[in-house]
Amino acid sequence: MSYNVFIDGEAGTTGLKVASRLALHPHVQILHLDDAVRKDMSARLDMIAKADVTILCLPDVAAIEVATAANGMDANAIDICLIDASTAHRTDPEWAYGFAEMDAAQRRLLASSKRISNPGCYPTGAIALLRPLIKSGIIPADADITVPAVSGYSGGGNAMIALHDAGDLAPHLAYATDLKHKHVPEMQLYSGLDKAPLFMPSVGNFYAGMLVHVPLHASQLAVPVSASAIYDLLRDWYADSALIAMGAAGANDLAGQTTMAADALAGRNDMELFVFANKDESQFWLTARLDNLGKGASGAAVQNMNIALGIAEDTALV
């Protein structure tokens, strides 16, 4: 069976990556809009009406505008399936949050939803690490959590890619020092934290890839726990996932290495999780590694599209 998919914002960084993944999809036909009318709302709504799924790869304001217009199209608007890759609807209770692996209920919700908000790249890693530990009672919900992270410069979209190409991008750039990064609300909400984590993002001088860290002291935990127990919990939590797995054979295991490349999964759609601890296990270092353009953006959008259409969720992603 073949499905029609419209990518509104196909010319952007995420849109281009979604299109390249869908070009390899055995069950999808992409509906293209002529450049001359790509910003014409009437033409876009016509495409949305023809599509089985529309993926919005737009800035927040534009995504809200299109979603609002689609809601008012006709009596059948509720049957239109929208996947929004922007930040606009990620904490909106009327939109299903598109991180299927959060728990079994989330995947079922996505399968029945017509409004899906794609997760942010940083929150994907942070939630993957934090939610199982909070839901299992290891990390208390009121814990003070810090999330340092680094992303490839493609995470900044066309503007930051242009800076790099012009030679004007710093080798390593910390940002959002005002502690107002737009990913924090979803990171807090879907991790299950009572208060916002201290999020410390940065951009490296490499195109794609990402490391999201959660450092923990044993004193922060609600119960005594070993690195191996944390590793086993995460492994079991994602045991049925096609796209999330442990990145090492066990806790503290990098095959003798003590370094980790942020871009090791560039071009891929999966995510790896790691658990490290010091000798007396008084300190823990949890890491999620993913491609900010893959599992962190376009790959997640395709995964959510597959779930919404009833297709195997890793189709065209492995």
Residue, then its C-alpha position, 0 to 999 in steps of 0.5 A: m500500500s502507498y501513502n501520500v506525504f507532504i513535507d511543509g518546509e521541505a527546503g529547510t535542514t530537517g525537511l531535506k533530511v526527511a525527504s531523503r529518508l522518505a525517498l527510500h521508503p517503500h510505502v510513501q510518495i512525497l507530494h511536492l509543492d512548486d517553489a512559487v507557491r510554497k508559502d501560499m497557504s491555500a496551496r499548502l492546505d490543498m496539499i495537506a488535504k491530499a496527504d495521508v500525513t503532513i510533516l511540518c518542518l517550519p519555525d514555531v510561528a509558521a507551524i502554529e499558523v499552518a496547524t490552525a489553518a488545517n484545523g479549520m479546513d472542513a468537517n474532516a479536519i480532525d482526520i488530517c494527520l499532522i506531525d510538527a517538527s517544531t517546538a510549538h506543540r511539544t507540551d500541548p496536551e492536545w498533541a501526542y508527544g512523538f517519543a514512542e519509546m517513553d513507554a508502551a502507552q506512548r506508542r499506542l497513543l501515537a498510533s491513534s493520534k492525528r496531531i503529533s509533536n516531534p521531540g527535540c534532539y536534546p530532550t530525546g537523549a535526556i528523557a531516554l536517560l531520566r524517565p526510566l530512572i524517575k519512573s522506577g523511583i531511583i531518581p526522585a522527581d524533585a532532584d536537582i538535575t544537570v544536563p550538559a550536552v553537545s550537538g553538531y552545528s547542523g542543529g542550528g539549521n541553515a543559519m549556523i551551517a552558513l556560519h560554518d561554511a563561511g569559517d565564522l563558527a567557533p570551534h566550540l560554542a556554548y549557548a543559552t546561558d540565559l537558562k531559557h532554552k526552548h527544549v527545557p519545558e519538554m525535557q522537564l515534563y516528559s522526564g517526570l521532573d518536578k522542576a526544570p533541569l539545569f540545561m547546558p547546551s553547546v555546539g561543536n565544529f562537526y556537522a551532525g551527532m550529539l552527546v547528552h549527559v546526565p551526571l549524578h551523585a549517589s546522594q541524589l538518588a532515592v535508593p542505593v544503586s549500582a552502575s550495573a543496576i542502572y545499565d540493566l534498567l535502561r537495557d530492559w526499558y528499551a529491550d523491545s525498541a528497534l532504535i534505542a539500545m545500549g552502546a556498550a556491553g555493560a556499565n563502564d565498558l567502552a572496550g578499554q577506551t575512556t573517550m567517546a566521539a559525539d559524531a559516531l552515529a552521524g547519518r543514522n537513526d538510532m540512539e545509544l545509551f551508556v552508564f559510567a561510574n567511579k570506583d566506589e559508585s558515588q558518582f555516575w555519568l549517563t550518556a545518550r548518543l544520537d544524530n541530532l538530524g536522525k533520531g533527534a529530528s528527521g528520523a524521529a519524524v519518519q518513525n512517528m509517520n510510520i507509527a501513525l500509518g501502521i507501518a513497522e516503525d523502523t521502515a526506511l530507518v535502518 
